[in-house]
């Protein structure tokens, strides 16, 4: 019998960082335009699709969000810090 692969459980809704807070932090870091360019880049279609599906907020450990924020030149620990 093969063990099941480990998957991190989804964070509770109150652990999500609201999109408005993430946007405010990215604007304050001066990387908002870079994030917009990355999200709408045709090579990042999955990131755009993921963003469209976000309703409540972004999990602080979301690997796609963390990669995009890093690529834009911001610190994901700061941008995705829980409230």
C-alpha positions in Angstrom: 0.0 0.0 0.0 1.4 3.4 -1.0 1.1 6.3 1.5 -1.1 9.2 0.4 0.8 12.3 -0.7 0.8 15.0 1.9 -1.2 18.1 1.1 -1.4 21.1 3.3 -4.9 21.7 4.6 -6.6 24.8 3.3 -6.3 27.7 5.8 -9.4 28.7 7.6 -11.2 31.7 6.0 -10.1 34.0 8.8 -6.5 33.2 7.9 -6.9 34.6 4.4 -5.5 38.0 3.7 -8.1 40.2 2.0 -7.3 41.2 -1.6 -7.8 44.9 -0.7 -5.0 44.6 2.0 -2.7 42.8 -0.4 -3.3 45.4 -3.0 -2.6 48.2 -0.5 0.6 46.6 0.6 1.8 46.1 -3.0 1.0 49.7 -3.9 2.9 50.9 -0.8 5.9 48.7 -1.9 5.8 50.4 -5.3 5.2 47.2 -7.2 1.5 47.4 -8.2 2.2 48.0 -11.9 4.7 45.1 -11.9 2.1 42.8 -10.4 -0.6 43.9 -12.9 1.8 43.3 -15.8 2.8 39.8 -14.5 -0.8 38.7 -13.9 -2.0 39.9 -17.3 1.1 38.4 -19.1 -0.1 35.7 -21.5 2.5 33.3 -20.1 0.8 33.6 -16.7 -2.7 32.5 -17.7 -3.0 30.2 -14.7 -2.2 33.1 -12.4 -4.9 35.2 -13.9 -7.4 32.2 -13.7 -6.4 31.7 -10.0 -6.9 35.4 -9.3 -10.3 35.4 -10.9 -11.4 32.5 -8.6 -10.3 34.3 -5.4 -13.3 35.5 -3.6 -12.4 36.0 0.1 -8.6 36.6 0.0 -5.3 35.0 -0.5 -3.7 32.3 1.7 -0.4 33.5 3.1 1.2 30.2 1.9 -0.3 30.3 -1.7 2.7 29.4 -3.9 1.4 31.2 -7.0 0.8 34.4 -5.2 4.2 34.2 -3.4 6.0 33.6 -6.7 4.2 36.5 -8.5 4.9 38.9 -5.5 8.5 37.9 -5.5 8.8 38.2 -9.2 7.4 41.8 -9.0 10.2 42.6 -6.4 8.1 42.6 -3.2 8.5 40.5 -0.1 5.7 37.9 0.0 6.1 37.7 3.8 5.1 41.4 4.0 2.4 41.4 1.3 0.7 38.2 2.6 1.2 38.8 6.3 -2.1 37.8 8.1 -4.0 40.5 9.8 
